[in-house]
Amino acid sequence: MKKNYPARITEFILLPFVGQEAPAPLRRRVGRNQPVLIDILLLTAVSRIFLGNWIVNHQPS
């Protein structure tokens, strides 16, 4: 990085699932491996509203 260059976040990637490598207590607490579609759409919309001015790249996965 150049000197006096402000570090910043350039990308926000949503990973709304619990992977198979996650600890068993976490997977049991969540109760499913895949997200609910409406929850992901809501999370994506809210993150764009709140973070849109600072982080321009939003990538739902």
N, C-alpha and C positions, 0 to 999 in steps of 0.2 A: 504494500500500500504506500501511496505517496504520503509524505509528511504533511500534517495538518488536514488530511482527508478524513472527514467524519465517517466513522463506521455506521452502517445502517442496515436494517433489514430490508431486503428487496423482494422477498417472496414469502407468501403465506400458503402453506400446503396443508390441507385438512386430511387427516388420516383417521377417519371415524370408525375404526374397527379394532377388535381385540384379536391380536394374532395368536396362532397356535403356540408360540413360544412364550406367551405371557404366563405369569404365575397362575396356578390353579385358583387361588382365592379371588384373584381379579376377574378371571373368566366366570366364576360362579356368581360373583356380585353383579356383573353386567347381565348375565343370563342368556347371552347370545353371542355369536361370533361376527355376525354381519349387522350393520346398522339399519335402522328404519328409514326409509327413503324420505319421508316428510321431515324427520329430525335433521337429516343431512341438508336438505334444501333450506330449512330454517337457519341452521348454523351457518351455512354459506352466505345467505342473505344478510344476516346480522353482522357477520365478520366484514362483509364488504361495506356495510353502512358505517361501522365503527372504525375500520382500519383503512378504508378506501383512500383517504387523503394522505396517508403516510406510506402504505404498502400498496403499490399499484398492481402487482401480480398475485392473483388468488387462484389456486388450483385445487379444486375438490378432487379427491381420488376415489 
